[in-house]
Amino acid sequence: MFFSLENSPRFPNQLVDSQSQDHATERSFDDLSLDDWLSRFGRIYGKRHDKHTTEYMISRLVEEVAELVNPMESQDKAQIAPNLADVFSWTCSLAFKLDIDLSSLAWQKYGQHAPRPSWSQAAQPSLQEFSMPQTLRDWQKFISKVYQEENLRLTPTNSLVAMMKDVGDLAMLNRKRAPLEQITSKLAAILAWTLTIAQLLQLDLATIVDQKYDDHCPVCTQTICDTDVCHPFKTMYVSFSTETPDEEKYVILDSASTFGFKTLVNSTALLESTRDLSASLDLISKSDAACVLLPSDPSKQPAYGQVFEALACYSMLSKGNVWLFGRDKTKGLGEFLERVFANEQIEVTPYRDVNNLKGLFENYLQILQDKRARTSQSKK
């Protein structure tokens, strides 16, 4: 059953203020409401997810649900628990991204007219038995009570299959640009299945989420995820202008290789068709970092391609993993990018010659490598 969110309060799509953060941090995870969990994941991952599209985040949710299949077949609770925590994390992060009040959404769907499977003859428990759940543990108990008759016939594997169907429906509805209430209804269903699976396996979802995430990212250990550390460190998108000398191209490619990057080079410097645009986007989407050498005199060639590339890189990749270089940033394309797109805080690094370019680029890569090494060491 679909419903309207027009009269429901919306969850603010912004990082909570420091006072709220401190208050939430001091509280035990047992006391955190569902909205508190959304705020927590919004704070930890909001900086990263600002760069991600809704399609990307749904695809990650699909991946996390699929990762439950193997441990579910073996009923390995030790492996199921952290994967179930990941599903909850991505559900909350997606709700935060879409500016959804997940608790009100779930209460509207399951607290009033809970949808039931076609084979179920169970009557809806009286609403007088319930008040709106607050903590995550309360929500788990609530969903378990609402569906207590159905759960007698369900196995954890059956529930996972049903969750996978709802995740697939979510991806399809988003792709077809369905109304928001249809998309968010599926998100509420995914939350309900997550709670149901935890209950059927006698796992306390609040405990397993806190064990993995606590109040920080489990990868970089920061309370606000450091995307430059957590982001994969494998593939670099590289683009040169038509006037880039071969020795400068070699320096960039050789330095990237020295620091462990596989490079994807855009062989078409000019943007002359939508195919060129699509090819650039495909390469950038497969990359974790980017290096673009801008033309010093864009009047010699159309610069639209590299303007597009620079914006695409800043949009799709972590800012700390994107490097733009220009011979003279006080004029030409570098000056244009910094001035026109000032709100994006685009930075163009000027260089004098090939040796200066090599030193600057390798210095950036070394700083990033050292940062990741320190984080890895601190986790040990």
Secondary structure, 3 states (H helix, E strand, C coil): CCCCCCCCCCCCCCCCCHHHHHHHHHCCHHHCEHHHHHHHHHHHHHHHHCCCCHHHHHHHHHHHHHCCHHHHHHCCHHHHHHHHHHHHHHHHHHHHHCCCCHHHHHHHHHCCCCCCCCCCCCCCCCHHHCCCCCEHHHHHHHHHHHCHHHHCCCCHHHHHHHHHHHHHHHHHHHHCCCCHHHHHHHHHHHHHHHHHHHHHCCCCHHHHHHHHHCCCCCCCCCCCCCHHHHCCCCEEEEEECCCCCHHHHHHHHHHHHHCCCEEEECCCCCCCCHHHHHHHHHHHHCCCEEEEECCCCHHHCCCHHHHHHHHHHHHHCCHHHEEEEECCCCCHHHHHHHHHCHHHCCCEEECCCHHHHHHHHHHHHHHHHHHHHHHHHHHC
